[in-house]
Amino acid sequence: MERGEGANMFFFCLFCFVYLSLSLISLQALHQLYYDPNIENKNLAQKWLMQAQVSPQAWQFCWALLSPDKVPEIQYFGASALHTKISRYWSDIPTDQYESLKTQLFSQIACFSSGSKMVLTRLCVALASLALNTMPEAWPGAVAEMVRVFQEEGGGVDGRARCLALLELLTVLPEEFQTSRLPQYRKGQVRGALGREWGSVCPLLQQLLRRTDSPGAVKARVLRCLSSWVLLDVPLSESEGLVHDCFGALPDPELFDTAVEAIVNAISQPDSQRYVNTLLKLVPQVLALQEQLREAVQNGDMETCHGICRIAVTLGENHSRTLLEQVDHWQSFLALVNMIMFCTGIPGHYPVNETTSSLTLTFWYTLQDEIMSFESDKQAVYLQVYRPVYFQLVDVLLHKAQFPSDQEYASWSSDEKEQFRIYRVDISDTLMYVYEMLGAELLSNLYDKLGRLLTNAEQPTSWQHTEALLYGFQSIAETIDVNYSDVIPGLIGLIPRININNIQLADTVMFTIGALAEWLADHPVMLSSVLPLVLQALGNPDLSVSSVSTLKKICRECKYDLPPYATNIVAVSQEVLIKQIHKTSQCMWLMQALGFLLSALPVEDILRNLHSLITPYIQQLEKLADETPNPSNKLAIIHILGLLSNLFTTLDISKQDDESAEGSAPPVKTAPPQPGPNPVVVVLQQVFALIQTVLSKWLNDSQVVEAVCAIFEKSVKTLLHDFAPMVSQLSEMLGQMYSTIPQASALDLTRQMVHIFASETDHFPPIKALFELVTSVTLSIFQQGPRDHPDIVDSFMQLQAQALKRKPDLFLSESLDVKAVFHCGVLSLKFPEAPTVKSTCLFFTELLPHCSDVPPLARVVQEDGKLLVQAVLEGIGGGASRSLMDQFAEVLFSLNKNCFSLLAVWLKEALQPPGFPSSRITVDQKDNFSQQILRERVNKRRVKDIVKEFTLLCRGLHGTEYAAEY
């Protein structure tokens, strides 16, 4: 044997050895994956198989795994490996092997046409992927060839199996196209080629669907295939015959679902509205389904109801305008609308006895939008026809919104009750929308019905009917301005006459009153009719959400009319708070309501009510402060602090004069504010020592510290400059807190103080001292290692940015290590947490403009600006999330605007090292980036685009579909 032949033989043997080894290992791994009970072994096997699937050797061993002697799970893996290689690694296949790969796949599909269904499907998907990668250039007429190959006799495979295999292949082809990773330009080419192939598919599907001897399984596959192809925007005129055949298949229970899907997909394609004549032919076909629909309703066949409703709604929803414009066929479209109305009002309670009515709600939006979009003369004609339809719709929706009997409702599961709640919200939204068409007449209609219901002594009324009518009012009043409606006074008068003997009804009464809070503010005389109902409901835990939210709305909207009721409101609220009737969140709402209420009272009345209201909590807090810290008293402390902070959030006497002056509140005689500190400040000063005591015990607990800071932060935000008397002592307490145990909430409160008081001469010294202290403490955290405290770093950067914005003079202090702050910023840019990086970028964009007027900042930027540029480039180069690129671009833009000559040098030096900021970019690309950035000193949007393009190059994503979708 010659040396060359010996070498070839050696490599051939080596290849065979590797091939056989991989096949055996794959079999072993698959056996482990499917049959090994040990979860760790399964995970290892899965990991290895995923790697094997994408390896070059997969081309060889996948065919061995498809051998007839293997079990279906192993064959399935082989077919999946083939699909993965073809769909993701197409460029690995030499062009001269396309034909042999195609032939092999045809052969395997033929073999499996009578075998495992799941393996057959994967092989069909693999051949579909091959077709998509080769058509139209390398494989023109791909679909026609598929049809021809499978129609030929031979191979020992019976005709029915070949037919089903062909239909499976034709079905997955468009599906594979929809999910393929083809580049955009190729997608357009392939879509066009597939469209031209419809001529080979349509006759085959028609022939199989119309043959009386076609088995049900074949017809079902035909319908699935049609569903798949119409999603490629096959013209409706070209699929008209097949869609007609689908209607013929609807009476067959075995074909019903697939026929519905095919019809819905065909008529919902965006392009189908061009084929008006075809659509007009479809309307009678849909109307002809009404008898089948009625029978299904009588028999309780929800699936059939659902399917027929989907067809009617799809036609109406997608083609309302087209069908409305066919004025010669207005009666047939009105018949379709009435058919959909029947579906909306289908008997039974959603979602227990029926699930169809919810499908129709979007249709009513769409139809109304189309009618209201016509010019006025046409609109008037359509309104004449369809306003009565929409009045009927309101009746139907309110009937569907009715609760079942108490006994039936009690039998529903919690999931069913939740679905019914969401369904009622959808009905509420629809009613609100319908009001735009029907206007004030709708409210009059509802009021008349409610009036007849409540005043008819002869006929007993169900609470469900009353509740539904009120729900209709509430739905409209929540979002529509009903202040000018002449029926609202009558409605307010009717509410006290309602026999409230049910929780659901009581809830709706409360929410209806809440929805009318703005109206009550304009008609305060009516408050006496409804306020007692709300206060009575406060004592019922089952009405917690509705009663408290309604009281809060009334106190917010009507506060200037509530002083006569204030004593009663405060007393009832105190009672329910002491009895702990409500959950924590409702207690907080109640305190906010009381804050609104007290805001409108004279100062002495505010102080008296505040004393009465919070004294029990202060006493409780004093007791808790003396106890040894434990989880139980921690929750109690946080609860009390939360109550105080929510009260102070809305207690704002400064708005009394402003709002009255603007005319936004009716003229109410209240005692003018008296000179002296704000009532909230008075209370805070009284409890300040107690809060300090609580803090001393709980300083290690971030939740308690947050709750303490929240009291002051909400008070500062509400009172603004009225908080001034407390600035000094709060600044001192904050400094002590932060020095002992640094926490982000203390920094956030410091930022709020800087924002409001740093520019005031009288308060600058304590604010300056606090700012310097927390900065110094935070710098020491950076020296120890800040990675464990991203929240502190985030809040610290926000504080520094606020200081630069409000009072850059703070950075002139010799006590402030400006250089260290700058370096902390550079370090923070490299944090993995996006919020922290955003706050840091904001810090630098606030800092750089002050290079001209704050010398310490100018010095540090001149000395260390290159470090900032390097950190920004590192983030752009791939070190930070792509979602942060706009923020990095803003820093570069600010550098360019304020340090242009220095930036030119820094960019050149920073980009000089090979592989920085990414090994994927060339020297030319770096130079181009620098030049583009330096050219843009005005257009920030352009800088952001340049940075985004450069980061894609750095990450190897430029031009990819993934980058485009981001």
N, C-alpha and C positions, 0 to 999 in steps of 0.2 A: 504494500500500500504506500502511495506517495505521501510525503509529509503534509501537503495541503489537504489531501483527502482525509488524512488522520485527524487533522485539526477540525475540519468540518464535522466529522463524525463525533468528535469530542463535544463540540458545542451543541450538536443535535441531541446527544445523550443528556448533556447538562440541562438543555431546554425541557426535554421530556421529564427529567427528574424534578425540576422546579415546578413544572405544570402539574405532575401527578401529586407532588407534595402539597401544593396549594389546594388542589381539589380535595385531598384527604383532610387537610387542616380545616378547610371550609366546611366539609361535612361534619367534622368533629365539633366545630364552633356552632353550627346550626343545631346539632343535636343538643348541645349544652343550652342554647337559647330557648329551644322549644320544650325540652324534657327535664332539664336539671332543676331540682327543687331549690337549690342554693341560689339566692338572689344575687350574691356577689359574682358567682360564676356566670349567671345570665348577663349581668352588666358588662363583665369583661368580654364575653362572647359577642355581645352586641357592638361594643366598641371596636373589636377586631374586625368584625364583618363589615362595619361601615367603612373602615379603612381599606379592607380588601376590595370592596365594591368599586372604589375609585382608583384602585391600583392598575397599572398597565396589564397585569396578568389576568384581570377580570375578563378581558376579551376571550381568553382561552377557557378558564375554568367554568364560566357561566354556561357554556354549551354542555359541558359534562354534567352539570347539575340539573339540566333539563332532560336527562336520560329517562326513558320510560320506567326503569326499575327503581327510581327514587320516589320518595313520598311527596305529596303535593306541596308541603311546606318548603321542602328543599328546592323543588322545581320553581316555586314562586320566587324564592330568593334569586335563583338564576335569571329568571325573566326580569326581575326588578333591577338586577345588576346591568343587564343589557340596556334597559331603558335609561338608567343613570348615565351610562357611558355615552349613549347616543345623544341624550338631551343636553348634557353638561360638558362633554369632552369631544364634541363633534370634530373639532379641529385636529384631533389625534388620528382620525381615520383618513388614510390615503384615498384619493379620488378613484383610483383603480380598483378599490375594494367595495365601492358603493353597491355595485351590481350583485356581487356574491353575498354581501350582507343582506340585501333585499331578498334574494332567492332563499337564503337560509331561514329568514323570518317567515316568509310565505309557507315554507315547508313545515316549520314548527307550529304555526297557527293551524295548518291543516291537520297536523297530528293531534293537537290539543282541542280541536273543534268538538270532539266527542269525549274529551277528558275533563280535567278540573277547570271549573268556570273562572276561578280567581287567577289561575295561571294563564288561561286564554286571554283574559282581559289585559293582563300586564304585557303579554306579547303583542297584542293589538296596539296598546299604547306605545310600545317600542317602535313598531312599524309606522305608526302615525307620526312619531317624532322624526323618524328617518325621512318620511315623505315631506314634512314641513321644512327640513333642512336642505332638501334637494329640489323642491319645486320652486319656480317653474323651469329653471334652466336644465338641471341634470336629470330631472324626472318629469317631463311634461306629460300631461294626461295621467297623473298618478291614480286618481280615483277611477277613471275609466278602466285602467289596467287592473286595479283591485277587483272591480266588478267582473271583468272578463275572466281573470284567473279563478275566482271562486265559482263562477257559473260553469266552468269546464268540468266534465265528468272525470273521474279517475281518483287514484290515491286510496281507493278502498273506503272512502268516507261517504256516508249517505247524504243525499241532497239536502235534507232538513238541517243536518248539522252544519253543512257548508254554508247554507243560507243564514243560519243564526250567527256563525262566525263572521261572515261578511257584514251583517248588520251591526255586530259589535264593533268591528273595525271602523265602519262608516260613522258610528255614533261617537266613538272616542276621538276621532280625527278633529272635529271642531272643538271639542272640549280640551284637547291637548293644545290646540292653537291658542285658546283663551288663557291658558296658564303657562305658555312657553316663554322662554327667556330670549326670544329673538330680538335683535336690535330693532329700533323703531322703523328704520327705512326698510328692513326686511319684512317687518310685520305688514306694512302696506302692500308690498309685492305679493306676499303669500295670501293675504286676505283676497286680493284681486284674483289670484289663481284659483283659490277655493271657490270663489263666486262663479267662476267660469265652469267649474266642475259640477255645479248643481244640475246642469243638464243631463249628467250621467246618473245622478242620484234620484231625481224626482220620478222618472218613469218607472224605475225599479220599485220605489216605495208605493207608488200608485198601483202597480200590478199586484204586489203582494197584499196590499190592504183590500183590494177589490175582489180578489179571488175568493170564492165561497169555500174552497177547500183549504185555505191557509189556516194552519193551527193557531189557536189563541196566543201561544207563546211567540209565534212569528209576528202576529199583528201588534202585540205589545212592544216588541223590539222595533218595529217600523215606526210606531208612534214616538218612542224614545229617540229614535234616530232623527225624526222630523223636528222634535223639540230642540235637539242639539244643533241642527243645521240652520234653523230660522234665527238663532242667536247671532249668526254671521251676517245679519241684515239681508237675508234673501228677500227680494221684492215680494210684497204680499200678492201682487197680481200673478206671480209665478208659482206661489204655493196655494193659490185659491182653491184649486180642485182638491188638494190634500186636506186643507182645513175643512172643506165641506165633508170629506170622508170622515174626518175626526168627529164631527157632529153625529154622523151615522153610527159611530162606535160608542157613543155615550150610553145608550140603553144596556150595553153589555157590562155587567158589574166588574168583570175581570179586566176590562179595558178602560173603565171609567176614569180612574186617576191619571193614567198616562195620556188619555185623550184630552182631558182638561188641561194638563200641563202643556201639551202641544198647542192647543188653541190659544191659551193665555200667552205663551211665548210668541206665537205668530202675530197676534194683534197688538202686542205691547211694544213691538219694535218701533223706534222713533220715526223711521222712514215710512211706516205703513200709512200714515195720514195722507200721503200723496195719492193713494189709490181709493178715491172717493167712491167710485162705482162698486168696488169690491166690499168696502165697508157697508154701503147701503144694502148689499145682498146679505151681509152677515146679520143685520138687525132682525129680520124675520126669523132667521135660524135660531137666534138667541131667544126671541119671544116664544118660539115653538117649544122651548124647554119648560115653560111655565107649568104645564100639566105634570111633568115629571117632578118639578120642584114641589108642587102642592102635595103630591103623593108622598114624597120623601118627608115633608113636614108632618103629614098625618101619621106616617109610620115611625116617626122619631129617628129617621135616617140622617144623622147630622153630617156624615161624610158627603152624601149626595147634595144636600142643601149647600154645604160649603163650596163644593166644586162648581155647581151651577151659578151660585152667587159670584164666585171669582170671575167666571166668564163674563157675566153681565156687567160687573163693576169695571173689569179691565177694558171692555169696549167703551163704556160710558166715560170712564176716567181719562183714558188716553185720547179719546176722539170727540169730547164734548163740543168743542168749537166747530170742528168739521161737520158734525151732524146737526148742530144748531143752524149752521149756515145753509143747510139744504131745506129751504123753506117749503118746498113742495112735499117734503116727507116729515113735516113737523109732528104729525100724529103718531107715526111709528116711533120717533124718538121720545115723545111724551109717554108712549106705552112702555118703552124701555126704562124711562125714569120711574114710572109707577111700579114696574117689576122690581127695581132696586129698592123702592120704598117698601114693597112687600118684604124684601130681605132684611131691611132695617128693622121692621116691626115683627119679625118672625117670632112666633109664640115661645114662651119659656124665659127663664131667668139666666142671663149670662153670668158665669161661664158654665153653670151646672147643667141646664137643660138645652142650651144652644150656644154655639160659638161662631155663628155666621154674621150676626148683625154688626159686629165691630169692623168687619171688612168694608162696610159701605161708607163709613164716616168721611173718609178722604174724598170720596166722590162728590159729596155735597159741598165741600169747600171748592173743589175744582169747578163744578157747574156754576156756582155763584160767581166765582172769579171771572169765568168766561162771559156770563151775562152782563156783569158790571163793567166789563172792558169794552163793550160795544159803544159806538157813538150814541148820543142821547135819544135820537128818534127810534133807532133799532132797539135800544135798551128798553124803551117804554113798551114796545110790542111784546118783548120777551117777558118783562115783569108782569104784564097783564096775564100771561099764561102761567108763569111759574111762582108768583107770590102766593097764590092759594096752595100750591104744592108745598112751599116752605112752611106755611102755617100748619099744614097737615103734618109735616116733618116734626115740628115742635111738639105736637101732641104725641106723635109716635115716640120721640126721644124721651119725653117726660114719663111716658108709660114704661119704657124700657129701663128708666132710671129708678123706678119704684123698688123698694125693698120687698122681699118675699114676706110671708107671715113669720111671726116671731119664732114659731116652732120650726119652720123650715130653715130659717136663717141660722138657728142654733145648731142645726145638723151639718152646716157647711164646715169644711176644713178651713184652717187659717189661710192657706194658699188661695182657696176659692174666694174668701172674703177680700183678700188683697187684690186679686184680679178684678173683682167687682168694683172695688174702690177706684182702681185705675180706669176702668171702663166708664165709671161715672165722671171722672175728671175729663176723659175724652168727650163725653156728651156735653159737659159744661163748656169746654172749649168750642164745640160746634155751635152751641146756643149763642155764645158770645159773638161768634162770627156771623151767625144768621141775623143777629140784631142789626148789622150793617145794612142788610137788605130790607128788613121789615120795619125797623125803626120803632118809634114810640108806640105804634099800633100793637107791637108784640107785647110790651109791658101792659097796655090796657087789656089785651086779650087774657094775659095771665091773671091780672087783678080781678077781672070779671069772674073768671072761673073760681078763683080762691074765695071771692066774696060770696058767690052762690053756695059754695061748699060749706063755708063757716056759718052762713045765716039760714041754711035750710034745716029747720028743726025737725021736719018730718022724716027726712032720710038720714040715717046714721052714716057718718063719713069714716072711711078708713084713714088711720094716721098716715099710711103710705102715700095716699093720694095728696094729702095736704103737704106732706114733706117734699114730694116731687115738685109741686108748684112753687113752693118756697125756694127749692134748690134752683129752679129756673130763674127766679128773681136774683138770687145770690150770684149765679153764674154771670149774669149780665152786669149787675151792679159792681162786682169786684173790679172790672176792667173798663167799663163804659161810664162816662160822666152822666149820671141820671139826675143831676141837680135841678134840671128844668122839667122833669117829668111830673105831670099833674096827678099821677096815681100813687106816688110814694107816700104822701100824707095819709091816704086811705089805707095803704099797706101797713104803715106804722100803727094806725088805729086798729087794724085787724089782728095784729100780732098778739096783743094781750087776750084776745078772745079764743086763741088756740088752746085746746085742751092738751097740754104737754104731758103725755102719759107714757112716753117712750124715749129712750136715750138717743136713738138716731134722729128723731124729730127734734128733740131738745138741742142737739148739736147743730142741726141745720138752722134752727131759729137763732141760735147764737151767732153763727157765721153770717147769717143774713143781716142781723143788726150790725155786725162788724163791717160788712160790705157797704152799709149805708152811713158810716161814721162821718164822711165828708158832708153828706146831705144834712145830717144832724147838726153839724157845725153851722150851717146856714139857716137852720130852723130849730134853734135851741129849745123852743117851747115844747118840742116833742120829746125831749130827753126824759121828762118825768114819766112818759109812757113805757119806756123800754129799760131804763137804768135799773129799776127794781128787779126785773127779770134777770139781768146780767149779774147783779150782786147776789141774788138767790142762787144762781147756777154756780157761783164761785165755790160754794160749800159742797158741791158734788164732785167727788174725784173722777167719776166717769165723764164729766164734762170739762175736765181740766184744761185741755188744749183750746177748745172753742171758747170757753168763758174767759180765760185769762187773755187770750189774743184779742178778743173783742173788747175787753175793758182797756187793754193797752191802746187799741186804735181810737177808742172814744176819748181817752185821756190825752192822746197826742193831738187829735183833730179838734176836740171841743174844750180844751183846757181852760179857755177864757170864760166859758159858760158853766164851769163845774164848781166854782167856789161855794155856792149854796149846798152842794152835795158832798163837799170835800170831807167833812167830819164823818159822814156815814161811810163813804168809800174807804177812808183810812181805817175806820173801826172794823169793817167787814174784812178788809185785806189783812189787818193784823191778826184777826181771829183765825183765818184759814192758814196763815203762816205759822202761828203758834201751834195749831193742831197738826201741822205738817201734812196737810191734805194733798198737796201737789208735789210732783217730782221736782228735782233740782232746776231743770231748764225752765219750767213754768214759774217757779219761785223767782227766778232771775227776771223773767218777763214782767211779773207782777211788780217787782221793785222798779223796773223801768217805767211802768204805768204810773206808779206813785211819784216818780221823779217828774214826769210830765205834769201831773196834777199839781204838785207843790210849786212848780215853777211859776204858776199864775197867781199864787197867793201873796199877800203882803208879807214882808220879811219876818215880822213877829209871829205870824201864823205859821210860816215855814218852820221857824225854829221850834215853836211849840209842838207841831206835828212830828218834826224830826226827833225831838226829844222822846216823845211818846213812842214813836215807831222803832227807834234803834236802841233805846235803853235796855230792853230785854236781851238784845244780842251783845251789847257791850258787857253786860253783867255775865253772860254766858262765856264770852271771850276771856274776861278776867279770870273766871274759874278754870277755863281750859289752859290759860297761860301758866297757872300754878301747878298743873299736873305734869307728871313725867310723860315725855313724848311717847305716843304709841299710835298704831294705824287708825284706831277708832277716833281719837280726839284730833288727829290730823285732818280727817275728812270733815269733821265738824268745824274746825278752824277755817279750812278752805271754803266751806259753804258760807260761813258768816262773812268772810272777806269778800266773797263773790257777791253776796247780797248788797253789801255797802258799795262796791264798785259799780254795780248795775244801777243802783239808786243815783249815784253821783254822775253817771253817764248822761242822764237825761234831765237832771235838776239844774236848770240854767236860767237864772232870773235876768241875765243880761239881755235876753231876747224879748222881754216884755215890751219895752219901749219901741225897739226896732220893728217888731211885727205889727204893733198897733199903728206905728207911723206909716208903714207900707200899705196899710189897709187890708192886710191879709187876714186880720182877725176883727171880729165885730167890736165896736167900742164897748168895753166893759169897765165898770167902775171898780177898780182895785186900788188898795192903798199903795201910794208910790213907794218905791224902794227907799229904805231909810239909810242914812249914812252909816258907814262902818263896814266891817269885813263881810264878805259873802257868807251866807249860811253854811255852805259846804266847808269853807275854810274854818269857820267857827267849830264845826263838828270835828274836822280833821285835827285841829289844834288840841281839842279836848281828848282825843283818843290817841294822839301821837305817842305819848309815853307808853301806852298799853301796846301799841303796835311794835314799838322797840323791844318791849319785853318778850312778845311773841317771837320776834325775829331772833333774839338772843338764844332762845331755846331751839329754834328750827332753822338756823342759818345753813345747816348742811343739806336741807331738803329743798330741791329746786322748785317743787310745786308750791310750797308755802311761800317761798321768796317771790315766785311769779305772781301769786295771788296778792301779796303785799304791794308789789310794784304796780300791778294792774289798778289798784285803788287810786294811786297817785297819778298814774299815766292817764287814766280815763278822766280824772278830775282836772288835770292840766289841760287836756284836749278840750274839755267842755268849758272850763272857766277862763282859759287863756290868761290874760294879764291880771284878772281878778285873783289868780293864784299867788300873786306876788308876795303876800305876807309870809308864805311858807317856804320861799325859795332857799333862804339861808339854812334853816334847820333841816329841810329835806336834802339839800346838797351835802350837809355834814353827815347825815345818816347814810346816804348812798355811798359816800366815800368810805365810811367805816364798814359797811356791808361788803363792798367790793374788795376792800383791802384784806378782809378776813377770809372770805371765800368768793372768788370771782364767779359771777354768773351772768349769762347773756341778758336776762331780763333787766338787770341793773344798768347795763350799757344802753339798752333800748330806752329806758326812762331818762337816762342822762342825755341821750340824743334829743328827746322831746324837750327837755329843759333848755338845752343849747339852742334848739330851734326857736323857742319863744322868748327866752330871756337874755341870750348872749349879747344882743345888740343894745340892751338897756344899761345905761351907765350905772344906775344904782345897784343892779344885780350882777354886773360883770365880775366883781371880785370873787364871790362864792362860786359862780359858774366856772371861772378860770381855774380856781383851786381844784374844783371837782374834776374838770377836764384833764388837768395835768396829773392828778392823782390816778385816775383810772387808766390814763395812757401809760404812766410809769409801771403800774401793776401789770398791765397787759404785756408790756415789753418784756417784763421778767418771765411771763408765761411763754413768750416766744423763745427766750433763751433756754428754758427748760425743755421745750419741745411742744409745739402747738397742735400737732396732728390729732391729739386726743380731744381737742376742743374746737371743732369746726364752727359750732354755734357762736362761741365767743369771738372767734376770728371774724365771722360774718358780721356780727353786731358791731365789733370794733371798727371795721372798715366803713360801715354805714355811719357810725359816729364821726369818724375823721372826715368823711365826705360832707356831712352836715355842717361840721365846724368850718370847713373851708368855704362852704356856700354862704353861711350866715355871718361868720366872724373870723375872717382869715388872720386878724390880728392875734388870735390865740397862738399862732405859729411863730410870733415874734419873741415869745417868751424864752429867756435863757434856760428856764427850768425844763423846757420841752426838748427832748432829743429828736429833732426832726430827721436826722440821718437814720436813726434806728427805726422810726416810723416808716420811712421810705423803704428800707430794707425788708421790714415786715410785709409791706405791700407786695414787694417783688416775690417774696416767699409764698404769700397767699395766692398769687396768680397760678401757682403750681398745684393747688389743692384739687382733689378729685370732685369735691362737691360744687355743683354748678352755681347754687345761690351765693356761695362764698366768693367764687371767681367773679360773678356779676357785680357784687358789692365792691370788690377790689378794683375792678375796671372803672366803676363810678368814682371811686376815690381818686384814681389817677386822672380821670378826665376833669375832675374838679380842681386837682392840684396844679396841673400844667399851665393853665391860664394865669396863675398867680406868680409865675417865674419873674414877671416884670415888676410886681409891686411888693413881693415879700422876699427880701434878700436871703433868709435862711433856706427857703424853698429853691430859689434860683441856684444857690451854691450846691445843694445836694443833687439837683437835677444835672448840673454841669459836671459834677464829679462822678455820679453813679448812674446817669441816664442810660448808659450802654447796657447795664444789667437789666434795666426795665425792657429795653428793646429785645435783648436776648430771651427774656422770659416770655414776652409776647410772641416772638417768632417760634419759640419752643411749643407754645400752645397751638399756634396755627399749623405747625409742622406735624401735628398728630398727638401732642401731649394732652390736649383738651378736647372736650366734646364739640362736634360740629355745630351744635346749637348755640355755642358761645362766640362764634366767629364775628357776629355783629358787634359784640362788646369789645373784642380785641381790635377790630377795625376802628372803633371810636377812639381807643387809646392812640393808635397810630395816627389817626387824623388830627388829634389834639397835639401830638408831638410835632407833626408836620407844620401845624399852624403856629405853634408857639416856640419851637426850637428847630427851625428848618435846617440851618447850616450844620448844627450838631447831629441831627438825625441822618443827614447824608453820610457823615463820617461813620456813625454808629452802625448803620445798615451795612455799609461796605465791610467794616471790620467783623461784624457779627456773622455775616453770610460767607465769610472767607473760608472757614474750616470745611474740609470735605465732609460730606454726609450730614451737614447741619443746614436746616432743621430736619432734613429727611434725606435718606440715601437714594430716594427715587427721583430727585430733581437734578437737573444739569446746571452748570455754571451759567449758561445763557438764560435759563429760566429764572435763576436767582437775580441776574442783572436786570432782566425785563421787569420782574416784580418790583425791584428797588426803584427803577425809573418811573414805573407807573404810579407808585405810591407818592414819590416826591413831586410828580406833576400835579397831583390833586390836592389843592389847598382850600378849595371852596366846596366841591361836590362830595359831601359825605356819603351819599348813596353809591357813588361810583367807587369809593374806597372800599365799601362793604362788598361790592361785586368783585373787585380785584382780590380781596382777601379770600372770599369764598372759592374763587377759581384756583388760587394758589394752594389752598388747603386740600382741594381735591387732587391736585398734582402731587402734593406731598404724601397723600394717603393712597395713591395709585387708583383713584376712583374717577379721574377725569374722563368724561365721555361715556361712563357706564350708565346702565338703566337704573341701578341702585341710587346713583348720585342724583339723577333726574327726579326720582320719586321722593327724595328726602324733603 
